[in-house]
Amino acid sequence: MEDRNNSYVRKAAKHLIAGGCAGFSEICIMHPLDVIKTRFQIQGGSGESNMYTSILDCFKKMMKSEGPLSVYKGIVPPLLVESPKRAAKFFSFELYKSILNTHNYTGPWSLVLAGLGSGLTEGVIVTPFERVKVHLQAQKNKMSEVGVYVCIPLLAKDANAIIYLEYCRSLLKVCVR
């Protein structure tokens, strides 16, 4: 019995560590493109003209006016959530898959259901962090003038409505994948 529990703990640890490493690597590599994407999405609003003409133009302008670390604005929330999120997703996928297998649900549909369950689990974890990340990325200040603490009033002010709407959007995005 003890060997079986140790085996389960080792498998769980393996999936948690693999997911955590995958999430950390993804954020470190992809975050600059996410910042640039966010800048393109928010440009041109409220009477502004389009500030950026291409990805390279956006990158150059950010480097010149905001500094070299500007492409890492808003990275703290994703780093705080991505490793645990991916760890939970890897772990929950394997957990849902084993639960389905113990009830004799096997084959491609068991994988679909396990994936759906792990995606829903991910949506619950990521929603508030996504809101903070986008708010930080939208700030056009120098990196030294930006901080996570500026998001506390934002979340306190519109926490219920925003978190619910973001969760619904995230859930839809996960289900469509």
Order of alpha helices (4+ residues) and beta strands (2+ residues): alpha-alpha-alpha-alpha-alpha
